[in-house]
Amino acid sequence: MRLGIFSLCTLFGPQAVLGGGSGYSYVNPLIGTISGGHVFPGASLPFGMAKAVADVKGENQGGYGSDRSEIKGFSHMHDSGTGGATSLGNFPLFPLNCPGDDLEQCIHIRAVKRIDDSAEAYPGYFAITLDSGIKAEMTVSNHTALYRFTFLETENSPTRNPNPVIVTELTDLPGSERNTELSYNTTTGRITGSGTFTPSFGTGHYRLSFCVDYAGAAVRDAGAFADGTLGFYNGSGMFSYPFRPRGAFTRFDFSSSENAILARVGLSFKGTEQACRNAAREIPNFDFGDTLATAQQAWREKLEVVSVSDDQGVSRDLKAVFWSGIYRSFLSPQDYTGENPLWNSMEPYYDSFYCIWDSFRAQHPLLTILDPRAQTLMVRSLIDTYAHEGYLPDCRMSLCKGWTQGGSNADVVLADAYVKGLKEGIDWSAGYEAVLKDAEEEPERWSWEGRGGLVSWKTKGYIPIHDNDTLGYGTLTRSISRTVEYAYNDFSVAQIAKGLNKTADYRKYMKRSENWKNLLKVNQSTAINGNSVGFDGVLQPKHSNGSWAHQDPVLCSPLLEPNSCFLSWDGHETYEGSCWLYTFFVPGDIASLIEALGGRDSFIKRLDFFHESGLLEMGDEQGFLTPFLYHYAGRPGLSAKRAHTYIPRQFNNTLGGIPGNDDSGAMGSFAALTMLGLFPNAGQNVYLILPPFFREVSIRNPQTGNVATIRTVNFDPEYEAIYIQSASLDGQPYMRNWIDHAFFLDGGLLELVLSREESDWGTRDEDCPPSLSTTGPNGGTWDSSGPVRSLRLPGYDGIFGPSPKWEPIRLLFASLVLLCIATPIAVYRELRRPPSIDPNT
């Protein structure tokens, strides 16, 4: 580890001794479990494959929903925050207390009300009590779920001698099962099975296997059921007549007074034998407490890289929003390494990129800050997927290709990782080959990979409405949103090209990144309810011959047919948002956009109108950057003000506390980054500076150990003093309203002096973030001219760096270290020296 002078100061400075304790206790996994958030609130490890929770009959995209609907099972695989159709939920278990052992009466009743407010959830654990008098608790390892079903004595189940039954069903939440198999081991009571299922937002199918073992009670017998028919296994584990089971049941006799049964469910995409090996290796002794403690420790280690000050006046609810947002960013993508049957590789394999269109904007940049190791593995997995599938995915789940919603946005993920210096084990030559293929080669089916309409893109500089695309097949809609996304995808390709010294490619793709201008109709007016809004200029579709087509500029916003722009053949020219929304999506050259829309003052008024008129739905990720675009217009104070209009109004500590689908942690990442005080422009080495929602926030880089601290002076927990008056970086004045990733790599102290009034800090042209048309993109972490390292001592390479001109400082440092070591040794030796004896006495 290389430690520079400023890193040493940080390690021993007061910011290394923050109060506030662990964020673990503030995490509320139930945020976003109603009203379309679809958050998975169950037991999981960070990026774990096994995800155990109670499945409800109602809003169950994340398995569980806080909608008071009935519980219909407990399953072990889930995604989190997804929209549309339900996914996974394979092979659910259901515990029953069967009165009088009457299986015919009880086994088909697998939907039970829950006890109100009985749900308990914290990282690594979920529990709920059923109206039938059974408490279900669950925790997990990486590929295995462990359940503890306790049969309580209640009004609804008064008997002290329950007749426990656990059902295992060969289905998934969407009911897509086929080719199912089921086996029973008469010696051990083990049940194994497999099935083939379809993904919820993609093409193809996947095969999954399970292995369930029980402890805590003796297995009395077992059987299977199908369509109202019951069958018992004989001594050979077979049926005495032909039988196609839809599930199994196991009956138990309790041998203790605890009345609890442990069910261990191993999972694998490589067959039942590996599912059983996973379970036996990960949870060999059915020790619920030990398994839970291991899961809790894994979560504490992830969360403890962040420390916040223990500020009186900052509500527990706001702390819950912050820490829960970080927590949800660690749920997916899911680490399926060793579980991919599609190809053999020594590279990691991550799944549930669901979808990169949602996650590239905030989640992946947040992971680069908090867990660069995991983000590095994800990038390697994406590149390896390209190597074996032919293209980078834009969406992937359950080993299947997911639908592409816009551009080839894995390009942005790779560019973000590249400019921020992720490199451990990453083959960047292969990574560049992958993004180059996205930019140049149209796939046969661009509905689920790559880009479509590349002939028009290359020759016309935009995607036409009703494009005559003869090279590939896909949904011929979204011409506006695809155009601006392809433009930024090309910007991302150029970023990597620059770092690899491919100058011609850099120029080519930066030129193509300006194609958004070809759809900006500067005289296009906008009316809401027949009244002009007073702003001209908005993106509009074009025909192939260059003539303008038309889409109402507010269509697909909350103000006009908000549900009419989904991924369907009757969709429109923007995806899940209006022309107004996509007009602001020019991340690579916001300075040009400001100029095209009438300059700074006009842009600020337009941005205010956009946020205050109802045109924006923050529940869609395309809007994430828009609250902070004021930075580019020289008004960073307005970005801070705008952030507080969304948090906690739309992001809060309630069951419905996010404004839309969490989308694998995207919404949580937006809230966490905003409250942290540094919001990324994803794909670039740029973070926009805001006052954090806490007096002080520190982040320890888990790879270097260096600590980056953002500290406020005059912090106001009422959030009236939210305007930066001045800033300093490691004690030196800092006027830019943005910073780069070297701050997180090297560590340091960014101090912000706050007031209730805007100031001139960060308002000059030279203070604004870089754009293609001004200074050009900021260089990657290798560039010493960036805003952080340019303030370090010129040419300084750290105590152990290579530059010979710093030898005097290194010698002084070494001398001080030797002095610190030698002095106590000398004192110790003197103290131990025996007293001298005078021979004359």
N, C-alpha and C positions, 0 to 999 in steps of 0.2 A: 504494500500500500504506500503510495506517495503522499506525504503530508507537506503542504506548503505552510508558510508563515501564517497566512490568514486562517487556514484550517486548524492550526494549533491554537490560535486565539479563540476560535469558535468552540473547540472542544473544552477549553478551560474557562470559557466565558460564562456569564450568568444564565444565558439562554439554555445551557446544557442541564440546568437544575430547575426545570419547570414543575409547577404543581399541576393539578388537574387530574392526576392519576391516569389509569388506563381507560381507553375509549370503549373497551369491551362492555362495561356496565351500562353504557348509554345506547347500545345498539338495540333497535326495535325492529325485528324482522317482519312484524305485522303491518308496517307502513306499506300502503299500496296494495292491500289485499281485497279491496272493493273498488267499484267505480272505474273498472277498466285498467287498473294498475297491473294486475295479473302477476304480482310478485310471488315468487316461491318463498314461503316463510319457514320451511322445514329444516331438518338436520342435514348439514353438508359440511365437508371440508372445503378449504379454499380451492377453487377450481376442481372440486371432487366430482367423480362420475356418479357415485351413489348419492341420491337426494331423496330422503324419506320424509313423507308427510301424509296427513289424512287427505283423501280426495273427496270433494263435495260433488253433489249433483248439479249445482248451479254454476257459478263463475269459476271454472276449474282449469284455466290455461296454466296456472302455476300449481295445480293440484288442489290446494286449499284456497278457499275464499271466505272472507268474514261476512258472508251474506245470509247466514242463518239457515242455509239449505242443508239437507240431510247429508250425513257422511255415508259414503258408499264403499269405502275401502281404504287400505293403507298401502301405498305403492312406493317404489324405490328409485325411480328414474323420473326426472322432471327438467324442464327448462324454466327460465324465470323471466317474467315480464313480457312475454311474446303476445302479439295480437293475433287476430284471425282464429284459425282452428286450433283445437287442443292437441298437444303432443305428448308422447310417452305415457307414463302412468301404467307401465307394464306389470303384469302378474300381481295384482293387488291381493293382499291378505285381508280377511275380515273375521274378527273374533265374535263368537256367539256364546250366549248362555242358553242352552237348549232345554227348556223345561220338560221333564219327563222323558228325556232322550228322544223326543219325537222329531227326528230329522226331517220327515216329510213336511212338518209344520214350520220349522225354523230355518232350514238351510236356504230357502229361496227368499228370505226376508233380509236382504243385504243393503238396506238403507235405513239408517237410524238417526234420530235427532241428536244433536249435541247438547250438553248442559251449557246454558248461556254463560259466556265469559270464562269458560274453563280452559280456553286455549292458552298455553304457555309456550313462549318461543324465545330462545336466545341462541347465539352462535353455537352450532353443534348439537342442538337439542330442540325437540318439539314434543308437546304433550297435549292431550285433550281427553275429556271424559264424556262418554256416550250416555245417552238417556237410558240405555239398557244396563247401566251399572258397571261398565268396563272402562278403566282408565288405560289409555294407550300412550306409551312413551317411546321415543325413538332417538337413536343417535347413529353415527355412521363411521366407517373407515372409508378408504378411497373407492373400493369396489363392492362394499358390503354394508347392508343395513342391519341394525340390531334393534328389535322391538321388545318392549316389556309390557305385556297385557296383564293388568291386575283386575281380578274379578271382585268388585266391592260389594259390601252388604248395604243395599239402598232400598228405598221404598219400592222401586221398580224391580229389584232383584233381591228379595229378602232372604233367600235360602243361604244357609251356611254350607251347603253341599252342592255347589254349582255343577252343572254338566257342561264343561267347556268344550267348544268346538272351534277350530280355526279352518276357514275356507281359503283355498288358493285358487284364483281364477285365471284362466288362460286368455286374457284379453288385455287391452290397453284403454286409455281414456277415450280416444275417438272410435273404438270398436273396429279397428282395422285388421284384426288378427286373421291369419290363415296358416295352414300347414303346421298346426300345433302338435306338440308331443308331450306326454306326461309319463313319469315312471315313479314307482314307489319301492323303497327298500324295506322289506319286512323285518329285517334285523335291526336296523338303526332308526326306522321311522322317517328317513330322509325322503323328501320329494324333490324331483328334478323335472325340468321341462324346458321347452323352447317354443318359439313362434316367429313367424315372419310378419312384419308390420310396415306401414307406410309412414313417411314423414308428414308433418303438418303444413310445411311451406316449401315444398320442393318436389323433386321427381325421384322415382326409384323405390327401393324397399330396403329393409335391413332385417337381420335375424339376430335375436337376442335370446339368451339362456339364463336360467336361474337354478339355484340350489338352496333349498330351505331345510334347516335342521332346528330341532326344538330342545329346550332344556327347562327344568323347573317343575315338570310334571311328567308322569309316565304316559307313553302313547298306548291307548287302549286298542284302537283299531283305526283303519283308514279306508277311504273309498273315493269314489268319484261321482260326478253328477253331470247330467246333460238333459236339457229340455224337460225337466220334471221327473227324470228317471234317476234313481240311485243305484249304484253298484259298489260292492265291497271287494277289496283285493283279497285273494286267497293266499295261502302260505307261500306261494311262488311269486307273489307280487303281480298276479295276472287276474283277469276277469274270467268268469266261467262262461261267458257268452260275449258275442261281438258288441263292442261298446266304444263310442267315439266321445270321450269326455270333454266337457267345457271347463272343468276344474276339478279340484280334489278337496276332500275334507279330512280332517284328523280329529279324533276324539281322545280326550285325556282323562286321567285320574290324578287328582292332586295328592302329592305325597307329603306336603307340608302345609302349615297354617297360613302361609303367605298368599296363597291363591294367585300366584303369578306364573305366567308362562313366558319364556324367552324364545323369540323366533329370530334366527340368524339367516339372512338371505344374501347369498353370494350372487354376483352378476357377471356376465361375460358376453362379449360379441363373438367369442371363439369356441362356444360350446359348453355343455354342462360340466364336463370334467374341469375345465379351467374356472368355471363359476365356483365349483366346490373347492378347488385349490385356493382361489382368492379368499373365500370365507375362512377356511382353516388357517391360512397364513396370517390374515389380518386380525381375526378375532378368535383365537384358538380356544379360549376358555369361557366364552359367553359372559365375560365380565363387563356388565353394563357400566358400572362406575369407572372402571379403568378406560374403557373405550370412550366414554364421555369426556373424561379428564384429558385424554390425548387430543380429542377434537378441540376442546376448549383451549389447550395450549397452542395448537396450530393457529387458531384465530388470534390469540393474544400476540403471538409473534408477528403476524401480519399487521396488526393494528398498532403495535407499539413503536413502529417507525415514525409515527406522528405523535407529537405532544402539543397540547394547548394549555394556556394559562388557566388557572382556576379563578375565573373572574366572577365576583359577586355582581349580580344584576343580569348576567347572561343566563337565560332560562334553560332549564333542563330540556325543554322541548327543542330549542335551537341546537343544543348539543346532540340531541338524538337525531335531528335531521342530518347534521354533519357526519357523525360517526356511522349512522345507518347507510348513508350514501356511499361512504368508503366501503363498508361491509358488502353492500350489494354489488359493487364493482368487482369483488373477488369471487363471485359465484360462478360466472362464466366468462370466457370459454372454459370448457371442461377438459381435463387432462385424461385422454383415453390412451396414453402411451402404453404399448403392450397389448392393446385391445383392438387393434385395427386389422381385420382379416383381409383387407383389400389389396395390400401390398406389403412386401418385406422391406424394412428400412431400419437403420440405426438412429434415425432422427426422431425427435419427439412428435407425437401426434395429438393435437388439440381439436376438439369438435365443439359443436354448439356456438359457432360464430353466427349468431342469430339476432340481427344480421350486421355485417360490417357497415352497411349504409347507415345504421343507427350508431354503432359503437366507435367509428373512426373519429368522431368529432370531439369526444370528451373522455370516454372510458379508456381507450388505449393510451392517450396521452397521460391520464392519471396513473395507469399501471406503470408507465415508463418512469414516473417520478417515484412511486411507492414500492414497486416490485419490478425493477428492471430485469432481474433474472427471469421471472415468469414471462414478461413481455418479449424477451429475447427468444425464449423457447417457442412462444406463439409465432413469432416471425419465422423462425426456422421451420415450424410446422407448415405455415402457409407456403413457403418456398418448396418444401418437400411435396406438398399437395400439388403444386404446379408441376413438379417433376414427374409425377405419376398420373395426374389427371389431365394435364395439358394446359390448364389455365389456373390462375389464382381464383379462389372463390370470392364472391361478394356475399354469399350466404351459404352456410353449411350446417346441417344438423343430422344426427343419427347416421353418420357415414354417408349421407346423401347430399347431392347438389341442391342448393336452395335457389329460389327465384332471385334474379337480379332486379333491383328496384330502380336503379338509375345508372350510374357509371360503374367503372371498375375500381371501386374505392379501396380495395386492398392496396392499390398503388399508393394511396395516401398513408396507410398504416406503415408500409415499408419506407416511404420517404420520411415520415415522422421519426421512425426508429433510426434511420440512417443519419439524419442531420443532428440527432441527439446522441450519437456516438455508440449505439448498441452494436456490438460486433462479436461477442463471445460465441464462437462456433458458427456464425452466420456466413454463408457463402454469398457475398454481395455480388459476385459476378453472375451467379445463378439468379439472385434477386433482381438484378438489373435486366437480365434476359427475360424474366417473367413479366415485369412491367412494360418492357419494350414490346412483348408479344401482345399484351392488352392494347397497346397503342396502335399496332400495325396490322394485326392479323384478326380478321373477323371470324369467330367460330360458326359452325353450322347451326348451333342452337344458342344464340346469345340471350335467350330468356334466362339461362342459369349460369352463364360465365361470359367473361370478356365484354366487348362492346358491339353494338349493331350499328348499321348505317355508316361504316367507315369510309365507303367510297364518297358519299356526300360530305362527310366530315373533312376528308382530305382535299376534296376539290371545291366545295362550296364554302366551307368554313362554318357550317352549322348543320343540325339535323332538321330536314324539312318535315313539315306536317304531311302525313300520308306518304312517307318516304318510299320510293320504289327500290327496296333493298332486295337484290337478287342473290347476295352471297350467303345470307344466313336467315334464320327464322326467329321471330320474336314478336312481342306485342307492339304494334306500330302506333304507340301513343307516347306521351311525355317528351315531345320534341324540344320543348323549352327546358325542362329540368334536366334532360339528358345532355343538352348542349352545354349548360353551365357546369354540370358535373364532369363531362368529358374535358372541358377546358381546364378545370382544376386537376383532373387526373394527369393531364399533360404537364401542367406546372409541376406536379409531384415527380413525374419521370425526369423532368429537367433538373430538379434538385439533386437526384441521385447521379445523373449524368455529370453535373458540375463537380461533384466530389470525386468521381472516377476520371476526371480530366478528359471527358468526351465533349470537347468544346462545340463541335458541329451539332451534336445531338442536343446539347443545352440550348443553343440558339434556336434550333428547329422547334423544340417542344415549348419553349417559352413563347415563341411566336404563335404557336397554335393555342396556347393558353389565353390568348387575347380574343378568341373566337366568340366569346360572350357578347362582344360589341356588335356582332352581326345581327343579333336579335333585339337590340335595344332600340325601340321606336321612340325617339325623343319627343315627338309631338303627340303621343298617345295620352289622352286624358282618362280620368277615372271618375265615375259617378257612383254614389251609394244612395239607393232609394231615389234615384233621379236627380240628386244634387251633386254638383261638381265638388271634388275634394280640394281643388286648387293646386294640384301638382300634375305636371305633364312629364312624360317619360317613364316607360315601363317596358319590360320584356314582352314581346309578342311573337307568335309563330309566323313562319314564312313558308311559302310554297317552294317547290323545287326550282321554279323559274325566277325566284328572287322577289316575287311580289308578296305583299303582306297578307297574311290571313288574320283571323281575329279570335281572341278569347277574352271574355269579360275579365278585366284585371282583378276583380275581387272574387271570381268564381273559385270554389274550393277553399275559401277562407271560412271562418266561423259565421261570416255575414251572408254567404250565398252558397247553398248546396255544398256544405263541408264534406259530405260523404260521396261525392261524385268523381273523385280523382284517385281511385284506387288502381291496383294492378289488374286491369281487365280490358277486354277489347273495346268496351264502350267508355273507357276512361278518356281523359282530356290531355292537354298538352303540358300540364304540370302534374307532379305526383304528390299527393297528400299536402297540398298547399297551393297558394295563389300565385299569380304572376308577380304581385307585389312582393311576396316572400322571396321568390327566386331572383328578383331583381337585386336583392341585397347579397346574393351569394356569389361574390367575387373575391374569395379569400386571398388570392395571390396579388391582386392589384386594386385594393380598395381606394387608393388615391385617385386612380383613373375613374372609378365609379363616382366618387365625390365630384370630380370635375365635370363628368358627363351629366350629372344631375343638378348642375347649377352652382357648385361651389359649397364651401363649408356651411355657411349660414343656412342655405336652402336645404342642404343635406340633413342638418340637425333638425330643422323643422319637420322635414319629411319623416325622419326616424322617430321623432316624438309622436307624430300622427299615427305612424304604423303601430307603435306600442300602445297607444291610448284610444284608438278607434274601434278596437275589436277585430282588426284584420289578422292579428297574430294568435295562433294557438301554440303555446309553449310546449304542449304535449307532443309536438312533432320536432324532431331533432334539428331540422333545417334552420330553426329559429335560434339555436343555442348561441351563435356568435353575435346575433343582432343587438342584444343589450349592451354590448361592449364596443360597437363600431364607433361610438363617440370618441374613443381614443384616437382613431385615425383622422378625425376632424378637429383634433386639438382640444377636446373637452372631456378629459378623463373623469372629471367630477360627475358628469351626467351619467357615465357608465355606472359609477358607484351608486348614484341615486336610483337608477333603473334596476339595478340588482336587488335593491331592497323593496321594490314593488312586487317582485316575484317570490322572494323569500321573506317571511313565511306564508304569504298569502296563498301561493299555489304549491309550495314545497313545505310541508309541515309534519308534525308528529301526530298524525291521525291515521285511521285505517284507509282513508282515501287521500293520503297526503302527497300524491304526485299528480300532475295534470294529464297524464296519459299512460300508455303502456310503459313500463320501466325499461323494456327492450334490453334485457340482459345486463342491466345496470347503467344504462345510458343516462336516465334521469337522475339516479343517485350520484353519478359522476359529475353531472352538471352542478348539482347543489354543492357537492363537496369542494369542487374547484372554485366555485364562486365564493364560498365561505372561507376558503383558504386564502384568497386574495391574489391569486395568480391564475388567470384564465388563458388557456392555450389557443393559438390559431393553428389548428391541427395540420400537420404536414410541414410546418415551418419551425424554425428555432426561435420562437417568439412566445412570450407570455405577457399578457396585459396586466398591469399592476393596479390592484384595487385595495382599499383598506380591508383587512380580514374582519370577520365577524367576532374575533377574539382579540384581546390585548396583545397576545403573542402566540405564534404558531411556529413550531420547529419540525423539520423533517430530516431524519437521519437516513442517508443513502445506505441501503443494506449491503451494497457491494464495496463502497469505499470507506464507510463509517463516518464520512464528513457530514456535518450538520448545517443545514440552511435554515435561518431563522428570519421570520418577518415580525417585527416588533412595532407597535404603534405607541406614540406619545399623545397624551390627551384622549385616550380611548374612552368612548362613550357607549355604555351598554344600552342606552336608549336609541342609539343610532341616529342622532341628530348631527353629531360631529363626524361626518363621513367624507369630508373633502380633504385631500392631501395638500398641505401647505408647502412642505419641503420633504426631501428624501435624502438619505445618505446610504451608501453601500460601503461597509467596512470602514465607516468614519469619513468617507470622502463624499462631497456633494454629488447627488445623482439627479439629473434633470429629465432623463428619458422616462416616458410613461410606460415603458416595457422593459423586459429583461430577458436573458436567454438561459438555455439549459445549463450552462456552465455554473450557474448559481447553485443548482442542485448537485452537480458533480463535485465542485470544489468546496462547497459550504461557504458560509459567510453570514453577515448580518445586514439585512435590509431594514432600515428604520424609517418609519413614516410619521411625520408630525401632522396631526389632524386638527381640523377646525370645523365650525358650522357654516363657513362660507367658502365658495370656490376661490381658488387662487390662480396665479399664472404658472404654477408648476405643471410641466408636461404639455404646455400649450403651443410652443414654438414648432415650426415646421421640422426642425432637426430633432425635436423630442418625440415625434410621432413614430409609430411602428413602420418598418420598411414595407414598401410596395414595389412591384416590378417597375413602375414608371418613375419612381423617385430614386432611391438608393439601390434598387434591386433587392432580391431576397437576402436576408441575413445568412451568413455562412453557417456551416455546421460547427460542431463543438471543436473541430480541428482548427478553426479560424481564430487566431489570437486577437483579431481586431473587433471581436464582438463586444457588446457593452459591459460584460462582467470582466473578462480577462484584460480588456484594454485599460481598466483601472488598476490592475495589479502592477507590481513593479515591472517596468519594461524589460522584457527578455527573461524574466525570472521563471525558472523551470522547477521550482520546489527544492527542498533540502537535498533530495536524492536525484534531482534531474541532471541532464547531461551538460548544461552550459558551463564552460570553465570559468567564465568571468565572475561567477558567484562563489568561487572557492573561498575567499575571505569570510563570507557569511557562513559557509558550511564549516570552516575550521573553527569559527567562533561558536557555532552551535555544538560542534563535537566537543570543544573544550568545556563548555558549560555542562554538557551531559557527563563528561568524565569527572568534573569537579563535584557534581551532585552525587556521583557514585562513590568517589574516593573519600570525601569528607566524612560521611557516616562510618565508613570502614575504619578510618584512622581514629575517630573518636571511640569507636567500639573497642579497638585494640588497646588504646590507652586505658580505658576503664577496666579491662581484664588484666592489665599488667600487674604482677604482684608488687607490693610495696618493697622498696629497697631496705636492706638491713645494714646498720652501721656496725662494722666489725669491732669497734672499740667499746660498744655498749654491752 
